[in-house]
Amino acid sequence: MRALFVAEVRKRFGSSLLVISVQVKDIDLSKESPCGHGYVTCFSIYGGTVDNEVCNFAADEKAPHQDQLWVDTMLDGNEVSQ
């Protein structure tokens, strides 16, 4: 099954992949769609290729390779940096 999926992705998009996941709150999915409703609490982005040649979201060239980006939209500025 995975091989068929990868073959279809390659046929349609070449080897590039960009996956975005969004989490929302204060929404009743039985009554409304996520588009234009609720509040986005966070989102993540993965960038790469089906051959694992990934893009790099790292802050600079000296930082470790980072193929995923996670953004917390609920921060209010009072959190302690880790």
N, C-alpha and C positions, 0 to 999 in steps of 0.2 A: 504494500500500500504506500509506504514512504517513497519508494522508487517512482511510482506513478505520479505522486504529488510533485516530487522534485523535477521530473521530466516535464510536467505541465507548467511549472513555474519557469523553467528554463525556456520553454517554447514561447511563453507569453512575455517574459520580462528579461530574458538573457540571464545573467548570473547575479543581478543586483537584487537585494532585499532591503526593505525598510519596514519595520513592524512597529506600530504604535499601540499602546494599551492605555486606556483612560479609566480612572476610577471616579465615580460620582457619589454624592450623598443627597439626602432629602429629595428622593424621587420614588414614585410608585410605578414600577415597570409594568404593572398590570393595567395601568390607566394612561400612561404617557411614554413617549420615547425619550432616550437620553438627550437627543438633539434639542438644545434650547431650554432644557429643564434641569433642575437640581444644581449642585455645585461641584465643580471638579476639585477633588481632594489631592490627586497626584496623577502624573502620567509618566510613562517610560517609553523610550525609543531604543530599538536595536537596529543597528545598521551593519550590513555585511553582504556576503554573497553565499550562494548555496555551496560554494567550494571552501567556505570558512576563511576567505580573505576579507577580513572585517575592516570597517572604517574605525577611526580612532577619535573618541570624544575627550581624550585626556586634555588637561589644562595646558600643558606644554610638552615639548619633546622629551624632557627629562622625567616626566610623570609616567607611571605604569600604563601600559596599553589598556584602553577602556572602550569596549565595543557597545556598551550600554550607557544610556543616560537616564537618570531617574530624577524627577522634579517634584518636590513636595510643595503644593500650592497653599497649604494650610499654615505655613510658618507665619508668625506675627512679628518676628524680629527680636523676641525676648529669649529665644532658645540659645543654649550654650553650644558653641562649636566644638566638634570632637576632633 
